[in-house]
Structures are given as structure tokens and as C-alpha cells.
């Protein structure tokens, strides 16, 4: 009898534990289910002034403008580099990319080594994708990768190693990828073994459409659970290769044929962004989906455009000076839109808050209610109050470095900025690492960086210069410890 009573007690305790576990699991699922979806749209080489919501009067980007009408527009957002790879590493990790030894575009092993760069980003680094994946989100990356893999770097981790359940990238990455040519920098990518991913051979003008197709399919399959989707189109990056049909609409509309082609690509990309936004609506999840739209650096500045009297090259920086590969505002100031109908008031504009891509990981974590892992150290700070409509001001400077070691220079000599920069409040200081080429601008009074105040305001220079040098000395210790 005693044995029977003991057995019954064990069974009861077991049932209680199972019930508790089930209740906890349901509660966790409920919490996860109520969390917002996230869609990050990160364009390659899109200038501040290329979106009609930011001043483009030649190409009406009506679909992208929807995000401004239905969400919030920020006019003082920065990429953390004027070139793709470090800009992308910073966005995904919340830290300055130099900590990952990525301060220019990733190339071949030899060229990376010459510039003290890694061949790929470490998988040990926290990414926002991994943070959300570990919280139960379905995660995907569709579009340009360029934080490791491609060319002769055949041992880079697959993109899935960084926290993504599904991926489709281009030639600057491994895993399933789209290739559109068999020569130049894509030549070696055709020869990778099958375990490095499936190759889709498509013309460049079909890449964004394909990425959007995959994103729509992903959203439809995961609309009943929280999801995070990266949409990183790369057809605005030259060479601009529209289809005949896309180009026909814009033939003769630009200052020259290359601008016609750029307009055609920009228009086509806007239509694809429209398809993505419509799919979010049709899935019935728009109200609780955070959509972020921005770019990785300013528009192209190749020398050959100037040689052919195509001044400026295709792509607009709006009111800002400098372009891609420059630390002047045109190289790093990006359009930024965010939509979250449940939390963010529609058709609002923030002209006062300055922040950057490294702030997005902690901000998104906060908005989704996801705690950061213990011991996580980020350079970015949580700007969720500003994103949601508050009066938050960033209380730490933002720093940049570009061009200390060998890399691509702007085609126009005047766009070749000093190699270090710092934004603190309304002021921006630029200089070379040896303290030369000092430039100080008050961006509130002079957003076009036309008046160098370095000699007129020595106290401001004295306040910023040591902090900029100290930051660079720390970052350079990762790149060139000797």
C-alpha cells in the first residue's frame, strides 16, 4: 500500500511539473508571439538625396516614401563608414568595425593582408540576427553580404553561422548566392564546391526582384511567429544594369546616358520595395512590424565619371558635400526611415537627433524587449526613445576612420577628406592621424561643411582632438598592433 501511495505521489509531482513546464512554455511563446517583427532594408551606395522624401525631384520613389508618410523620418543618421564592408559590420554588430579588423572593403587574401584586415568577420561577435534568433525569431538575410567570403577567401563561414536561418547573397559572400558575370571579381565564385552554397545565374537587374521574392515567401511562411528579415539590395551600386524595359522609361531623362541607367535602376528598386511592403500588409502583420530603411554609404565617385564630364556622377547627396569614400557628410549621412504603426506616429520628422548604425542593435533589442547577453560590450547606445518619438539626444560622440591604410579614394580630389572624423553635438572635427588637415564644422549652422572653424574656435578643437586621437589609437591597435 505504501509503495502504491509513493508511486501516486511521484506521478502527481510529475504531472504538476509537466503542467508547470507547459504553462511556462505557453507563457514564453505568448511573449515571443507579441514581439514585433523586424525588416531592415539596407541599400548599397544610395545617397541621402536619392529618395524623393529626402529631396529627389527627378525620380519619384513613391513606395519608399510610404515609410515616411506612415512612419518617422530622421535627417541626421550616419553610416559608420563611407564604404560597404565596415558599414555592414557596424550595422550588424553595434560596434566599430575596426574591432573586427574591417576598415575597408573585403577583397582577396593578399589585398586584405596588405591593409591589416581580416578576411571575414568573426562568428563569435554578437549580431542582431543571432540575438533575435536565440529569442525565437525566424531570421533571414537576402541581398548583399560582403563581411566575408568570395574571391579567393573560400574558408569564410556561411552567412547562416551569423544567426540567419535562411540566406541568399551575391558574389561577395558564400552560401546560396546570385552571380551575374563569369569574369572580374566574380570569376572565382563559380568554382567553389557545392557545400559552399547553390549558385543562381541571373542578370543583375533581376537580383532585387529575386531577393524580394524570397523575402515575401519567408514572411508568408513565418507570419504566425516573430520574424527578422534583412533586405540588402545591391543594384544601385554601379555598374547600373537595367533591363531594356526598365531603361526605356528613363531614356533621355538624365544629364547623360549613365544617369538614365541609374534612374531606371532606382525606379525599379523602389517598385520592388513596394512589393515587399505590400506583402507585409497582405500577411496582416504590418501594425506590429518595425521596418527600417537606410543605406551603407554615399553614392559612387569613380574617377572615370569626371573624366567623361559626368559631374557629379549618378546619385545625389542632397545638400551635403563629398560622396562615397569620403568622411564629409555626403559619404556618411544617410536617409533613414522607420515605420512601426503600433508605436510610432505617422508622418513625423526628427531633424535634431544624430545617431548611427552602431546604435541599431541595442535600439532594436530594446524595442523588442530582448535583453542583451551578459558581458556584451557595444559601442552603440540605445536610441529607442528617439526612434519611438521622444526627445532623446545621443550623449556620446561618433567616430570614423577611412583611408589610413591603402584603399579606394574618391575620384574628385576635393572629396578626399582627412582620414579621421568625430561628431559631438553640433560640431564635427576632421583631421589626419598626425593632427594635420584640421577641419571643424558646425553642422547645425553649416551642414554643407563650407566654413572651416578650426582656427576660429581653438577651444572646441582642443576639446575634441584628444578624444578623436585616443579613439583612433585604440581602433588602430586592432588593425596594426605593431
VEXVODO-887344 format. One record per residue (C-alpha): residue in one letter; x, y, z. Coordinates in steps of 0.5 Angstrom, whole numbers, plus 500, padded with zeros to 3 digits. Layout:
BEGIN
A	X	Y	Z $
...
This chain:
BEGIN
X	500	500	500 $
X	506	505	502 $
X	509	503	495 $
X	503	505	492 $
X	502	512	495 $
X	509	513	494 $
X	508	512	486 $
X	502	516	486 $
X	506	522	489 $
X	511	521	484 $
X	506	521	479 $
X	503	527	482 $
X	509	531	482 $
X	511	529	475 $
X	504	532	473 $
X	505	538	476 $
X	512	539	474 $
X	510	538	467 $
X	504	543	467 $
X	508	548	470 $
X	513	547	464 $
X	508	547	459 $
X	505	554	462 $
X	512	557	462 $
X	513	555	455 $
X	506	558	453 $
X	508	564	457 $
X	514	564	453 $
X	511	563	447 $
X	506	569	448 $
X	511	573	450 $
X	515	572	444 $
X	509	572	440 $
X	507	579	442 $
X	514	582	440 $
X	515	586	434 $
X	517	583	427 $
X	523	587	424 $
X	525	588	417 $
X	532	592	416 $
X	532	595	409 $
X	540	597	407 $
X	541	600	401 $
X	548	599	397 $
X	551	606	395 $
X	544	610	396 $
X	546	618	397 $
X	542	622	402 $
X	538	626	396 $
X	536	620	392 $
X	530	619	395 $
X	524	624	394 $
X	522	624	401 $
X	530	627	402 $
X	529	632	396 $
X	530	628	390 $
X	526	631	385 $
X	527	627	378 $
X	525	620	381 $
X	519	620	385 $
X	521	614	390 $
X	513	613	392 $
X	514	606	395 $
X	520	608	400 $
X	516	615	401 $
X	511	611	404 $
X	515	609	410 $
X	516	617	411 $
X	508	618	411 $
X	507	612	415 $
X	513	613	420 $
X	518	617	422 $
X	524	621	418 $
X	531	622	421 $
X	535	627	418 $
X	542	626	422 $
X	543	619	421 $
X	550	616	420 $
X	553	610	417 $
X	560	608	421 $
X	564	608	415 $
X	564	611	407 $
X	565	604	404 $
X	561	598	405 $
X	564	592	409 $
X	566	596	415 $
X	559	600	415 $
X	555	593	414 $
X	560	590	420 $
X	558	596	424 $
X	550	596	423 $
X	550	588	425 $
X	554	588	431 $
X	553	595	434 $
X	561	596	435 $
X	566	600	431 $
X	568	595	425 $
X	576	596	427 $
X	575	592	433 $
X	573	586	427 $
X	579	589	423 $
X	575	591	418 $
X	576	598	416 $
X	575	598	408 $
X	572	593	403 $
X	574	586	404 $
X	578	584	398 $
X	583	578	396 $
X	587	575	402 $
X	593	579	399 $
X	590	585	399 $
X	586	584	406 $
X	593	583	409 $
X	596	589	406 $
X	591	593	409 $
X	592	589	416 $
X	585	587	415 $
X	581	580	417 $
X	579	576	411 $
X	572	576	415 $
X	568	578	421 $
X	568	573	427 $
X	562	569	428 $
X	564	570	436 $
X	561	577	435 $
X	554	578	437 $
X	550	580	431 $
X	543	583	432 $
X	541	577	428 $
X	543	572	433 $
X	540	576	439 $
X	533	575	435 $
X	534	568	433 $
X	536	566	440 $
X	530	569	443 $
X	526	565	438 $
X	525	569	432 $
X	525	566	425 $
X	531	570	421 $
X	533	571	414 $
X	538	575	410 $
X	537	577	403 $
X	542	581	399 $
X	549	584	399 $
X	553	581	405 $
X	561	583	404 $
X	563	581	411 $
X	567	575	409 $
X	567	570	403 $
X	568	571	396 $
X	574	572	391 $
X	580	567	394 $
X	577	567	401 $
X	574	560	401 $
X	574	559	408 $
X	569	564	411 $
X	564	562	415 $
X	557	561	411 $
X	552	567	413 $
X	548	562	417 $
X	554	562	422 $
X	552	569	424 $
X	545	568	426 $
X	541	567	420 $
X	536	561	419 $
X	536	563	411 $
X	540	567	407 $
X	541	569	399 $
X	547	573	398 $
X	551	576	392 $
X	558	574	390 $
X	561	578	396 $
X	559	572	401 $
X	558	565	401 $
X	552	560	402 $
X	547	561	397 $
X	548	567	392 $
X	547	570	386 $
X	552	571	381 $
X	551	576	374 $
X	558	575	371 $
X	564	570	370 $
X	569	575	370 $
X	573	580	374 $
X	571	580	382 $
X	566	574	381 $
X	571	569	377 $
X	573	565	383 $
X	566	565	386 $
X	564	560	380 $
X	569	555	382 $
X	567	554	390 $
X	565	547	392 $
X	558	545	393 $
X	558	545	400 $
X	559	553	400 $
X	552	554	397 $
X	548	554	391 $
X	549	559	385 $
X	544	562	382 $
X	546	565	375 $
X	542	572	374 $
X	543	578	370 $
X	544	584	376 $
X	537	587	374 $
X	534	581	377 $
X	537	581	384 $
X	533	585	388 $
X	527	582	385 $
X	529	575	387 $
X	531	578	394 $
X	524	581	395 $
X	521	574	392 $
X	525	570	397 $
X	523	575	403 $
X	516	575	401 $
X	516	568	401 $
X	520	568	408 $
X	515	573	411 $
X	509	569	409 $
X	511	562	412 $
X	513	566	418 $
X	507	571	419 $
X	505	567	425 $
X	511	568	429 $
X	516	573	430 $
X	521	574	424 $
X	527	579	423 $
X	529	580	415 $
X	535	583	412 $
X	533	586	405 $
X	540	589	403 $
X	539	591	395 $
X	546	592	391 $
X	544	594	384 $
X	544	602	386 $
X	552	600	386 $
X	555	601	380 $
X	555	598	374 $
X	548	600	373 $
X	545	595	369 $
X	537	596	368 $
X	533	591	363 $
X	531	594	357 $
X	524	595	359 $
X	527	599	366 $
X	531	603	362 $
X	526	605	356 $
X	522	609	361 $
X	528	614	363 $
X	532	614	357 $
X	534	622	356 $
X	531	624	363 $
X	538	624	366 $
X	544	629	364 $
X	547	623	361 $
X	546	616	359 $
X	549	613	365 $
X	545	618	369 $
X	539	615	365 $
X	541	608	367 $
X	542	610	375 $
X	535	613	375 $
X	532	606	372 $
X	535	602	377 $
X	533	607	383 $
X	526	607	380 $
X	526	599	379 $
X	529	598	386 $
X	523	603	389 $
X	518	598	386 $
X	521	592	389 $
X	521	596	396 $
X	513	597	394 $
X	512	589	393 $
X	516	588	400 $
X	511	593	404 $
X	505	590	400 $
X	507	583	402 $
X	508	585	410 $
X	501	589	409 $
X	498	583	406 $
X	501	578	411 $
X	497	582	416 $
X	503	584	421 $
X	504	591	418 $
X	502	594	425 $
X	507	590	429 $
X	513	590	424 $
X	519	595	425 $
X	521	597	418 $
X	528	601	418 $
X	530	604	411 $
X	537	607	410 $
X	544	606	406 $
X	551	604	407 $
X	555	610	405 $
X	554	616	400 $
X	554	615	392 $
X	559	613	387 $
X	565	618	386 $
X	569	614	381 $
X	574	618	377 $
X	572	616	370 $
X	566	620	371 $
X	569	626	372 $
X	574	624	366 $
X	568	624	362 $
X	565	631	364 $
X	559	627	368 $
X	560	632	374 $
X	557	630	379 $
X	557	622	378 $
X	550	619	378 $
X	547	619	385 $
X	545	625	390 $
X	548	627	397 $
X	543	633	397 $
X	545	639	401 $
X	552	635	403 $
X	559	636	401 $
X	563	629	399 $
X	561	623	396 $
X	563	615	397 $
X	570	614	400 $
X	569	621	404 $
X	568	623	411 $
X	565	629	409 $
X	557	629	410 $
X	556	626	403 $
X	560	620	405 $
X	557	618	411 $
X	550	622	412 $
X	544	617	410 $
X	537	618	409 $
X	533	614	415 $
X	526	612	416 $
X	523	608	421 $
X	516	605	421 $
X	512	602	427 $
X	505	603	427 $
X	503	601	434 $
X	509	605	437 $
X	511	611	432 $
X	507	617	430 $
X	506	617	422 $
X	509	623	418 $
X	513	625	423 $
X	520	628	422 $
X	526	629	427 $
X	531	634	425 $
X	535	634	431 $
X	537	627	434 $
X	544	625	431 $
X	546	617	431 $
X	549	612	427 $
X	548	605	425 $
X	552	602	431 $
X	546	604	435 $
X	541	600	432 $
X	543	593	435 $
X	542	596	442 $
X	536	600	440 $
X	532	594	436 $
X	534	590	442 $
X	530	595	447 $
X	524	596	442 $
X	523	588	442 $
X	524	587	449 $
X	530	583	449 $
X	536	583	454 $
X	543	583	451 $
X	547	578	454 $
X	551	579	460 $
X	558	582	459 $
X	556	584	452 $
X	560	591	450 $
X	557	595	445 $
X	560	602	442 $
X	553	604	440 $
X	548	606	445 $
X	540	605	446 $
X	537	611	442 $
X	530	607	442 $
X	527	613	446 $
X	528	618	440 $
X	526	612	435 $
X	519	612	438 $
X	518	619	438 $
X	522	622	445 $
X	527	628	445 $
X	533	623	447 $
X	540	626	445 $
X	546	622	444 $
X	551	623	449 $
X	557	620	446 $
X	561	622	440 $
X	561	618	434 $
X	568	617	431 $
X	570	615	424 $
X	576	613	420 $
X	577	612	413 $
X	584	611	409 $
X	589	611	414 $
X	591	605	410 $
X	591	603	403 $
X	584	603	400 $
X	580	607	395 $
X	580	614	394 $
X	574	619	391 $
X	575	621	384 $
X	575	628	386 $
X	581	631	389 $
X	576	636	393 $
X	572	630	396 $
X	579	627	399 $
X	577	628	407 $
X	582	628	412 $
X	582	621	415 $
X	579	621	422 $
X	573	625	424 $
X	569	626	430 $
X	561	628	431 $
X	560	631	438 $
X	554	635	439 $
X	553	640	433 $
X	561	640	432 $
X	565	635	427 $
X	572	635	427 $
X	576	632	422 $
X	584	631	421 $
X	589	626	419 $
X	592	622	425 $
X	598	626	426 $
X	594	632	427 $
X	595	636	420 $
X	589	638	416 $
X	585	640	422 $
X	577	642	420 $
X	572	644	425 $
X	565	645	422 $
X	558	647	426 $
X	554	642	422 $
X	547	646	425 $
X	550	652	422 $
X	553	650	416 $
X	551	643	414 $
X	555	643	407 $
X	561	644	411 $
X	563	650	408 $
X	567	654	413 $
X	573	651	417 $
X	572	654	424 $
X	579	650	427 $
X	583	657	427 $
X	577	661	430 $
X	575	656	435 $
X	581	653	438 $
X	578	651	445 $
X	573	647	441 $
X	579	644	437 $
X	582	643	444 $
X	576	639	447 $
X	575	634	441 $
X	582	633	438 $
X	585	629	444 $
X	579	624	444 $
X	579	623	437 $
X	586	621	437 $
X	585	617	443 $
X	579	613	440 $
X	584	612	433 $
X	590	609	437 $
X	585	604	441 $
X	582	602	434 $
X	589	602	430 $
X	591	597	436 $
X	586	592	433 $
X	589	593	426 $
X	596	594	427 $
X	599	592	434 $
X	606	594	432 $
